[in-house]
Amino acid sequence: MFRRRLRPLDPADPADPTGAGQPRTAPRSAVGQRVLAGAAAVAMVGTALALVNSGSAGAATTNLVSNPGFESGLSGWTCSAGSGAAAVTSPVHSGSGALKATPSGQDNAQCAQTVSVQPNSRYTLSAYVQGSYAYLGATGTGAGSDPSTWAPGNSSYGQLSVDFTTGTGVTSVTIFLHGWYGQPAYVADDVVLSGPGGNQSTPPTTPPTTPPTTPPTTPPTTPPTTPPPTSQPPTSPPPTNPPGSTCPTKPKPSGKVLQGYWENWDGAANGVHPGMGWVPITDSRIAAHGYNVINAAFPVILSDGTVQWQDGMDSGVKVSTPAEMCQAKAAGATILMSIGGAAAGIDLSSSSVADRFVATVVPILKQYNFDGIDIDIETGLSGSGNINTLSASQANLERIIDGVLSQMPAGFGLTMAPETAYVTGGSVTYGSIWGAYLPIVKKYVDNGRLWWLNMQYYNGSMYGCSGDSYEAGTVAGFTAQTTCLNNGLVVQGTTIKVPYDKQVPGLPAQPGAGGGYMAPGLVSQSWNAFSGQLKGLMTWSLNWDGSRSWSFGDNVSSLQGR
């Protein structure tokens, strides 16, 4: 989804098996900006990202990159065979050269360079990029998740930047630039890796085989100005809430739902959607325009799995008090905490991180009177290649879900908001991100614990059961995916079915909230195609909708007869 912050947002994406795919997404794919509003950003836990549209390359004690401005052609760089990579003299950000490369088929036009570094050291990687879906990142850092970030499309040069800390024993990292499958050429210039140097850099013999993170559902706004705290909060539950600040967990809504993401940061102050920024979760306009399910987005997740939910946990963040949560619920809202998004990932390779997550999130869910959790994890989840055998990351995601549900009241809600590649993408091939959510969705649909699926119908291609591809923002794509899941997607002999009454497809609320925006007339056509059988619709985000006169909420609530 399109989202904000530098969260957390992504795992390595393999080449689009169709050779003609679109970048995925939010809000969060957001595949969410959900703020990442009108833009999208990706970052792994412990990684802060920033997308800056202008400014200097930034001072660095040492630039460790060889030929950073491509004034010496491609010397020092190794580029994929089908990229057509070349040094060009225009457009350039500075100097006399820049890199230009064009994705083709299953080649994402990657250029890479291996750089010597020192272990346990902090580095900043940046570059200026222009064009469609340009990525910047590093592999082999020794971090829980290798860092990367991306820009959805710049008509002029904008800066990408990502920070990381090398692991113990790491003496070299491979930095990379690449585009996205089926997209036009990108250009890049002034690549900087600043930090303590090691030995001289050398180009890799072949480009890295592991693709970087996929696009988030939303670009970040501003990275935190300070690294997250290293001290761990206590694992014991917080003190008893004062009188009037507790209320019962609400059950699954019985009627139709309009589910909107509530941003705990100010999207107006940072210029993303200036018409309306942060609003209290008690704001009467939310219910007045049809929203009866609220996804509170997002908590901060530290690298060890510790969950934070309080004012100031990230720059400009403000959360609702337990009493305000009860007030909003009394006014008709069902409120879930949304976990993940494009910028708040979690290291799913570690069971200890998963356990730490559960131990720290459960007290928060109880104290703040949440009615459920929304799993919007867009990074680090990968299938094993055999749908009947869970990978470590899939097993740890189930470990998190089961751990939370086992400690919360009966009927505590569970929804999921994966990007299309993680679900119907399994019709093309199963493995890596493709179809990675399928065994998890199947488990919780079959055992009755999943309230509904909020698959993100935006920021990427969409797939039918036969592996056919559709553009986001089309009625054909909406109906093909929805019908596929209702009738059953068969992968390696296993059938995954999500009935219409357990589907709440996700759409961008307004132009700029995510790729694939659908005008009200198209939303109406898509909804009416199923004669009211769908449980509802989800959107990124209610703040985006409020910034443009609430046209999405008003239209959907009217379609639902509410």
Buried (B, 14 or more C-beta within 10 A) or exposed (E): BBBBBBBBBBBBBBBBBBBEBBBBBBBBBBBBBBBBBBBBBBBBBBBBBBBBEEEEBEEBEEBBBBBBBBBEEBEBBBBBEBBBBBBBEEEBBBEEBBBBBBBBEBBBBBBBBBBBBBBEBEBBBBBBBBBBBBBBBBBBBBBBBBBBBBBBBBEEBBBBBBBBBBBEEBEBBBBBBBBBBBBEBBBBBBBBBBBBBBEEBBBBEEBBEBBBBBBBBBBBBBBBEEEBEEEEBEEEEEEEBEEEBBBEBBBBBEEBBBBBBBBBBBBBEBEBBEBBBBBBBBBEBBBEBBBBBBBBBBBBBBBBBBBBBEEEBBBBBEBBBBBBBBBBBEBEBBBBBBBBBBBBBBBBBBBEBBBBBBBBBBBBBBBBBBBBBBBBBBBBBBBBEEBEEBBEBBBBBBBBBBBBBEBBEEBBBBBBBBBBBBBBBBBBBBBBBBBBBBBBBBBBBEEEBBBBBBBBBBBBBBBBBEBBBBEBBBBEBBBBBBBBBBEEBEBEEBEBBBBBEBBBBBBBBBEBBBBBBBEBEBBBBBBEBBEEEBBBBBBBBBBBBBBBEBBBBBBBBEBBEE
